[in-house]
Amino acid sequence: MDLNAAFAQALKKLRSRRGLTQERFAMVTSTSYMSQLERGLKSPTLEKVEHLAAIMDIHPASLLIECYLERSDCEDIEVLFERIRFDLAQ
């Protein structure tokens, strides 16, 4: 799965879990841009990821981690966290 598609799925999944509509994000982005993000047509900046996460009341890394879990079917969250711990300890 390409990165934009994985981000799109992660964003939609996390937004839906919180019961938020695309319109709820209007203070940080337009609904058309939000729709493009959720269809994998656009790539957000890191600043935009931070804004989206704030609306969902999650850490921006949570959105990115969900994205990479979507992208890699065989990797579970504990394996990914172990890899991140290792990478950050170096």
Phi and psi in radians as a Rosetta constraint file:
Dihedral C 1 N 2 CA 2 C 2 CIRCULARHARMONIC -1.341 0.35
Dihedral N 2 CA 2 C 2 N 3 CIRCULARHARMONIC 2.823 0.35
Dihedral C 2 N 3 CA 3 C 3 CIRCULARHARMONIC -1.102 0.35
Dihedral N 3 CA 3 C 3 N 4 CIRCULARHARMONIC -0.726 0.35
Dihedral C 3 N 4 CA 4 C 4 CIRCULARHARMONIC -1.105 0.35
Dihedral N 4 CA 4 C 4 N 5 CIRCULARHARMONIC -0.704 0.35
Dihedral C 4 N 5 CA 5 C 5 CIRCULARHARMONIC -1.147 0.35
Dihedral N 5 CA 5 C 5 N 6 CIRCULARHARMONIC -0.702 0.35
Dihedral C 5 N 6 CA 6 C 6 CIRCULARHARMONIC -1.149 0.35
Dihedral N 6 CA 6 C 6 N 7 CIRCULARHARMONIC -0.735 0.35
Dihedral C 6 N 7 CA 7 C 7 CIRCULARHARMONIC -1.106 0.35
Dihedral N 7 CA 7 C 7 N 8 CIRCULARHARMONIC -0.719 0.35
Dihedral C 7 N 8 CA 8 C 8 CIRCULARHARMONIC -1.020 0.35
Dihedral N 8 CA 8 C 8 N 9 CIRCULARHARMONIC -0.823 0.35
Dihedral C 8 N 9 CA 9 C 9 CIRCULARHARMONIC -1.132 0.35
Dihedral N 9 CA 9 C 9 N 10 CIRCULARHARMONIC -0.735 0.35
Dihedral C 9 N 10 CA 10 C 10 CIRCULARHARMONIC -1.099 0.35
Dihedral N 10 CA 10 C 10 N 11 CIRCULARHARMONIC -0.813 0.35
Dihedral C 10 N 11 CA 11 C 11 CIRCULARHARMONIC -1.066 0.35
Dihedral N 11 CA 11 C 11 N 12 CIRCULARHARMONIC -0.833 0.35
Dihedral C 11 N 12 CA 12 C 12 CIRCULARHARMONIC -1.118 0.35
Dihedral N 12 CA 12 C 12 N 13 CIRCULARHARMONIC -0.733 0.35
Dihedral C 12 N 13 CA 13 C 13 CIRCULARHARMONIC -1.085 0.35
Dihedral N 13 CA 13 C 13 N 14 CIRCULARHARMONIC -0.864 0.35
Dihedral C 13 N 14 CA 14 C 14 CIRCULARHARMONIC -1.184 0.35
Dihedral N 14 CA 14 C 14 N 15 CIRCULARHARMONIC -0.672 0.35
Dihedral C 14 N 15 CA 15 C 15 CIRCULARHARMONIC -1.103 0.35
Dihedral N 15 CA 15 C 15 N 16 CIRCULARHARMONIC -0.795 0.35
Dihedral C 15 N 16 CA 16 C 16 CIRCULARHARMONIC -1.143 0.35
Dihedral N 16 CA 16 C 16 N 17 CIRCULARHARMONIC -0.708 0.35
Dihedral C 16 N 17 CA 17 C 17 CIRCULARHARMONIC -1.023 0.35
Dihedral N 17 CA 17 C 17 N 18 CIRCULARHARMONIC -0.528 0.35
Dihedral C 17 N 18 CA 18 C 18 CIRCULARHARMONIC -1.608 0.35
Dihedral N 18 CA 18 C 18 N 19 CIRCULARHARMONIC 0.031 0.35
Dihedral C 18 N 19 CA 19 C 19 CIRCULARHARMONIC 1.183 0.35
Dihedral N 19 CA 19 C 19 N 20 CIRCULARHARMONIC 0.513 0.35
Dihedral C 19 N 20 CA 20 C 20 CIRCULARHARMONIC -1.725 0.35
Dihedral N 20 CA 20 C 20 N 21 CIRCULARHARMONIC 2.465 0.35
Dihedral C 20 N 21 CA 21 C 21 CIRCULARHARMONIC -1.585 0.35
Dihedral N 21 CA 21 C 21 N 22 CIRCULARHARMONIC 2.870 0.35
Dihedral C 21 N 22 CA 22 C 22 CIRCULARHARMONIC -1.063 0.35
Dihedral N 22 CA 22 C 22 N 23 CIRCULARHARMONIC -0.564 0.35
Dihedral C 22 N 23 CA 23 C 23 CIRCULARHARMONIC -1.104 0.35
Dihedral N 23 CA 23 C 23 N 24 CIRCULARHARMONIC -0.462 0.35
Dihedral C 23 N 24 CA 24 C 24 CIRCULARHARMONIC -1.096 0.35
Dihedral N 24 CA 24 C 24 N 25 CIRCULARHARMONIC -0.366 0.35
Dihedral C 24 N 25 CA 25 C 25 CIRCULARHARMONIC -1.600 0.35
Dihedral N 25 CA 25 C 25 N 26 CIRCULARHARMONIC 0.108 0.35
Dihedral C 25 N 26 CA 26 C 26 CIRCULARHARMONIC -1.011 0.35
Dihedral N 26 CA 26 C 26 N 27 CIRCULARHARMONIC -0.480 0.35
Dihedral C 26 N 27 CA 27 C 27 CIRCULARHARMONIC -1.278 0.35
Dihedral N 27 CA 27 C 27 N 28 CIRCULARHARMONIC -0.293 0.35
Dihedral C 27 N 28 CA 28 C 28 CIRCULARHARMONIC -2.048 0.35
Dihedral N 28 CA 28 C 28 N 29 CIRCULARHARMONIC -0.260 0.35
Dihedral C 28 N 29 CA 29 C 29 CIRCULARHARMONIC -2.865 0.35
Dihedral N 29 CA 29 C 29 N 30 CIRCULARHARMONIC 2.792 0.35
Dihedral C 29 N 30 CA 30 C 30 CIRCULARHARMONIC -1.351 0.35
Dihedral N 30 CA 30 C 30 N 31 CIRCULARHARMONIC 2.738 0.35
Dihedral C 30 N 31 CA 31 C 31 CIRCULARHARMONIC -1.153 0.35
Dihedral N 31 CA 31 C 31 N 32 CIRCULARHARMONIC -0.540 0.35
Dihedral C 31 N 32 CA 32 C 32 CIRCULARHARMONIC -1.197 0.35
Dihedral N 32 CA 32 C 32 N 33 CIRCULARHARMONIC -0.683 0.35
Dihedral C 32 N 33 CA 33 C 33 CIRCULARHARMONIC -1.171 0.35
Dihedral N 33 CA 33 C 33 N 34 CIRCULARHARMONIC -0.707 0.35
Dihedral C 33 N 34 CA 34 C 34 CIRCULARHARMONIC -1.063 0.35
Dihedral N 34 CA 34 C 34 N 35 CIRCULARHARMONIC -0.747 0.35
Dihedral C 34 N 35 CA 35 C 35 CIRCULARHARMONIC -1.087 0.35
Dihedral N 35 CA 35 C 35 N 36 CIRCULARHARMONIC -0.725 0.35
Dihedral C 35 N 36 CA 36 C 36 CIRCULARHARMONIC -1.128 0.35
Dihedral N 36 CA 36 C 36 N 37 CIRCULARHARMONIC -0.669 0.35
Dihedral C 36 N 37 CA 37 C 37 CIRCULARHARMONIC -1.091 0.35
Dihedral N 37 CA 37 C 37 N 38 CIRCULARHARMONIC -0.787 0.35
Dihedral C 37 N 38 CA 38 C 38 CIRCULARHARMONIC -1.289 0.35
Dihedral N 38 CA 38 C 38 N 39 CIRCULARHARMONIC -0.192 0.35
Dihedral C 38 N 39 CA 39 C 39 CIRCULARHARMONIC -1.787 0.35
Dihedral N 39 CA 39 C 39 N 40 CIRCULARHARMONIC 0.028 0.35
Dihedral C 39 N 40 CA 40 C 40 CIRCULARHARMONIC 1.334 0.35
Dihedral N 40 CA 40 C 40 N 41 CIRCULARHARMONIC 0.318 0.35
Dihedral C 40 N 41 CA 41 C 41 CIRCULARHARMONIC -1.531 0.35
Dihedral N 41 CA 41 C 41 N 42 CIRCULARHARMONIC -0.341 0.35
Dihedral C 41 N 42 CA 42 C 42 CIRCULARHARMONIC -2.255 0.35
Dihedral N 42 CA 42 C 42 N 43 CIRCULARHARMONIC 2.744 0.35
Dihedral C 42 N 43 CA 43 C 43 CIRCULARHARMONIC -1.990 0.35
Dihedral N 43 CA 43 C 43 N 44 CIRCULARHARMONIC 2.232 0.35
Dihedral C 43 N 44 CA 44 C 44 CIRCULARHARMONIC -1.418 0.35
Dihedral N 44 CA 44 C 44 N 45 CIRCULARHARMONIC 2.719 0.35
Dihedral C 44 N 45 CA 45 C 45 CIRCULARHARMONIC -1.360 0.35
Dihedral N 45 CA 45 C 45 N 46 CIRCULARHARMONIC 2.915 0.35
Dihedral C 45 N 46 CA 46 C 46 CIRCULARHARMONIC -1.076 0.35
Dihedral N 46 CA 46 C 46 N 47 CIRCULARHARMONIC -0.650 0.35
Dihedral C 46 N 47 CA 47 C 47 CIRCULARHARMONIC -1.084 0.35
Dihedral N 47 CA 47 C 47 N 48 CIRCULARHARMONIC -0.706 0.35
Dihedral C 47 N 48 CA 48 C 48 CIRCULARHARMONIC -1.182 0.35
Dihedral N 48 CA 48 C 48 N 49 CIRCULARHARMONIC -0.681 0.35
Dihedral C 48 N 49 CA 49 C 49 CIRCULARHARMONIC -1.016 0.35
Dihedral N 49 CA 49 C 49 N 50 CIRCULARHARMONIC -0.750 0.35
Dihedral C 49 N 50 CA 50 C 50 CIRCULARHARMONIC -1.082 0.35
Dihedral N 50 CA 50 C 50 N 51 CIRCULARHARMONIC -0.741 0.35
Dihedral C 50 N 51 CA 51 C 51 CIRCULARHARMONIC -1.153 0.35
Dihedral N 51 CA 51 C 51 N 52 CIRCULARHARMONIC -0.773 0.35
Dihedral C 51 N 52 CA 52 C 52 CIRCULARHARMONIC -1.082 0.35
Dihedral N 52 CA 52 C 52 N 53 CIRCULARHARMONIC -0.769 0.35
Dihedral C 52 N 53 CA 53 C 53 CIRCULARHARMONIC -1.089 0.35
Dihedral N 53 CA 53 C 53 N 54 CIRCULARHARMONIC -0.698 0.35
Dihedral C 53 N 54 CA 54 C 54 CIRCULARHARMONIC -1.060 0.35
Dihedral N 54 CA 54 C 54 N 55 CIRCULARHARMONIC -0.726 0.35
Dihedral C 54 N 55 CA 55 C 55 CIRCULARHARMONIC -1.095 0.35
Dihedral N 55 CA 55 C 55 N 56 CIRCULARHARMONIC -0.640 0.35
Dihedral C 55 N 56 CA 56 C 56 CIRCULARHARMONIC -1.479 0.35
Dihedral N 56 CA 56 C 56 N 57 CIRCULARHARMONIC -0.065 0.35
Dihedral C 56 N 57 CA 57 C 57 CIRCULARHARMONIC 1.029 0.35
Dihedral N 57 CA 57 C 57 N 58 CIRCULARHARMONIC 0.812 0.35
Dihedral C 57 N 58 CA 58 C 58 CIRCULARHARMONIC -2.271 0.35
Dihedral N 58 CA 58 C 58 N 59 CIRCULARHARMONIC 2.879 0.35
Dihedral C 58 N 59 CA 59 C 59 CIRCULARHARMONIC -1.307 0.35
Dihedral N 59 CA 59 C 59 N 60 CIRCULARHARMONIC 2.449 0.35
Dihedral C 59 N 60 CA 60 C 60 CIRCULARHARMONIC -0.968 0.35
Dihedral N 60 CA 60 C 60 N 61 CIRCULARHARMONIC -0.591 0.35
Dihedral C 60 N 61 CA 61 C 61 CIRCULARHARMONIC -1.100 0.35
Dihedral N 61 CA 61 C 61 N 62 CIRCULARHARMONIC -0.529 0.35
Dihedral C 61 N 62 CA 62 C 62 CIRCULARHARMONIC -1.075 0.35
Dihedral N 62 CA 62 C 62 N 63 CIRCULARHARMONIC -0.692 0.35
Dihedral C 62 N 63 CA 63 C 63 CIRCULARHARMONIC -1.161 0.35
Dihedral N 63 CA 63 C 63 N 64 CIRCULARHARMONIC -0.748 0.35
Dihedral C 63 N 64 CA 64 C 64 CIRCULARHARMONIC -1.208 0.35
Dihedral N 64 CA 64 C 64 N 65 CIRCULARHARMONIC -0.672 0.35
Dihedral C 64 N 65 CA 65 C 65 CIRCULARHARMONIC -1.113 0.35
Dihedral N 65 CA 65 C 65 N 66 CIRCULARHARMONIC -0.772 0.35
Dihedral C 65 N 66 CA 66 C 66 CIRCULARHARMONIC -1.043 0.35
Dihedral N 66 CA 66 C 66 N 67 CIRCULARHARMONIC -0.676 0.35
Dihedral C 66 N 67 CA 67 C 67 CIRCULARHARMONIC -1.025 0.35
Dihedral N 67 CA 67 C 67 N 68 CIRCULARHARMONIC -0.845 0.35
Dihedral C 67 N 68 CA 68 C 68 CIRCULARHARMONIC -1.268 0.35
Dihedral N 68 CA 68 C 68 N 69 CIRCULARHARMONIC -0.463 0.35
Dihedral C 68 N 69 CA 69 C 69 CIRCULARHARMONIC -1.182 0.35
Dihedral N 69 CA 69 C 69 N 70 CIRCULARHARMONIC -0.684 0.35
Dihedral C 69 N 70 CA 70 C 70 CIRCULARHARMONIC -1.098 0.35
Dihedral N 70 CA 70 C 70 N 71 CIRCULARHARMONIC -0.663 0.35
Dihedral C 70 N 71 CA 71 C 71 CIRCULARHARMONIC -1.261 0.35
Dihedral N 71 CA 71 C 71 N 72 CIRCULARHARMONIC -0.541 0.35
Dihedral C 71 N 72 CA 72 C 72 CIRCULARHARMONIC -1.997 0.35
Dihedral N 72 CA 72 C 72 N 73 CIRCULARHARMONIC 1.727 0.35
Dihedral C 72 N 73 CA 73 C 73 CIRCULARHARMONIC -1.040 0.35
Dihedral N 73 CA 73 C 73 N 74 CIRCULARHARMONIC -0.580 0.35
Dihedral C 73 N 74 CA 74 C 74 CIRCULARHARMONIC -1.553 0.35
Dihedral N 74 CA 74 C 74 N 75 CIRCULARHARMONIC -0.169 0.35
Dihedral C 74 N 75 CA 75 C 75 CIRCULARHARMONIC -1.678 0.35
Dihedral N 75 CA 75 C 75 N 76 CIRCULARHARMONIC 2.146 0.35
Dihedral C 75 N 76 CA 76 C 76 CIRCULARHARMONIC -1.610 0.35
Dihedral N 76 CA 76 C 76 N 77 CIRCULARHARMONIC 2.983 0.35
Dihedral C 76 N 77 CA 77 C 77 CIRCULARHARMONIC -1.127 0.35
Dihedral N 77 CA 77 C 77 N 78 CIRCULARHARMONIC -0.621 0.35
Dihedral C 77 N 78 CA 78 C 78 CIRCULARHARMONIC -1.169 0.35
Dihedral N 78 CA 78 C 78 N 79 CIRCULARHARMONIC -0.690 0.35
Dihedral C 78 N 79 CA 79 C 79 CIRCULARHARMONIC -1.115 0.35
Dihedral N 79 CA 79 C 79 N 80 CIRCULARHARMONIC -0.749 0.35
Dihedral C 79 N 80 CA 80 C 80 CIRCULARHARMONIC -1.114 0.35
Dihedral N 80 CA 80 C 80 N 81 CIRCULARHARMONIC -0.771 0.35
Dihedral C 80 N 81 CA 81 C 81 CIRCULARHARMONIC -1.098 0.35
Dihedral N 81 CA 81 C 81 N 82 CIRCULARHARMONIC -0.669 0.35
Dihedral C 81 N 82 CA 82 C 82 CIRCULARHARMONIC -1.079 0.35
Dihedral N 82 CA 82 C 82 N 83 CIRCULARHARMONIC -0.756 0.35
Dihedral C 82 N 83 CA 83 C 83 CIRCULARHARMONIC -1.101 0.35
Dihedral N 83 CA 83 C 83 N 84 CIRCULARHARMONIC -0.760 0.35
Dihedral C 83 N 84 CA 84 C 84 CIRCULARHARMONIC -1.119 0.35
Dihedral N 84 CA 84 C 84 N 85 CIRCULARHARMONIC -0.773 0.35
Dihedral C 84 N 85 CA 85 C 85 CIRCULARHARMONIC -1.003 0.35
Dihedral N 85 CA 85 C 85 N 86 CIRCULARHARMONIC -0.783 0.35
Dihedral C 85 N 86 CA 86 C 86 CIRCULARHARMONIC -1.085 0.35
Dihedral N 86 CA 86 C 86 N 87 CIRCULARHARMONIC -0.843 0.35
Dihedral C 86 N 87 CA 87 C 87 CIRCULARHARMONIC -1.044 0.35
Dihedral N 87 CA 87 C 87 N 88 CIRCULARHARMONIC -0.738 0.35
Dihedral C 87 N 88 CA 88 C 88 CIRCULARHARMONIC -1.336 0.35
Dihedral N 88 CA 88 C 88 N 89 CIRCULARHARMONIC -0.351 0.35
Dihedral C 88 N 89 CA 89 C 89 CIRCULARHARMONIC -1.401 0.35
Dihedral N 89 CA 89 C 89 N 90 CIRCULARHARMONIC -0.264 0.35
